[in-house]
């Protein structure tokens, strides 16, 4: 995978803009993520978080601006070209192969990441390296006991774990996770966050997340996106105390989370 440039940055956005017709969704976003840093991207619905992920991962091309991965401009590249330069992402909606087992899904991701190093006629004769890596990923995501289980028979949280496994299988050192804990219970979320911390150790992580408990427990820094602009990028504590962030987003979200927790506690005690 690509080496980290001398400035220590793994990923940079420089005045990135994206318009659909006359509607500007991303309005000059700037971000500089250090190698090995865990960053949470938060913001209200419609802020442009998914669009920004699509731009970074190559699913969309920006209208203008630069996206730099390990010192190399990648805007306009195809997703597989970005992936093979060391960046991988997950999606909100499951992208697993439903007829394959956990191990087979992971192995497909390993094979894909190796590209031209593996030709069709070699698959059945020499998969030692591929199988070793797939088994390694199974252990990392704690799915060894479900190795041969069809992914459709997994719980939702287990399927999301396999999604993470597929994302990291190729050895990318910049990982994008799109709402990885959405739809999970509190206990599932806690276990999942610990797993994410373990599998991204030493890697650069950028994650979109709405659960503020996850955000403040996982991120080294938080980027706040509002109406297509990064209005703050700082430590969790500084973001929590940022008046502009409170006004634009965070205060209402924290209050809503507190109300939800109070309602859950009241229901449990009823």
Secondary structure, DSSP 8 states (H G I E B T S, - for coil): -----TT-EEEEEEEEEEEETTEEEEEEEEEEEETT-EEEEE--TTSSHHHHHHHHHTSS--SEEEEEETTEE-TT--HHHHHTTTEEE--SS----TTSBHHHHHHHHHHHHHGGGS-GGGTTT--HHHHHHHHHHHHHTT-GGGTTSBGGGS-HHHHHHHHHHHHHTT--SEEEEESTTTT--HHHHHHHHHHHHHHTTTSEEEEE---HHHHHHH-SEEEEEETTEEEEEE-HHHHHT-HHHIIIIIHHHHHHHHHHHHHHHHHHH-
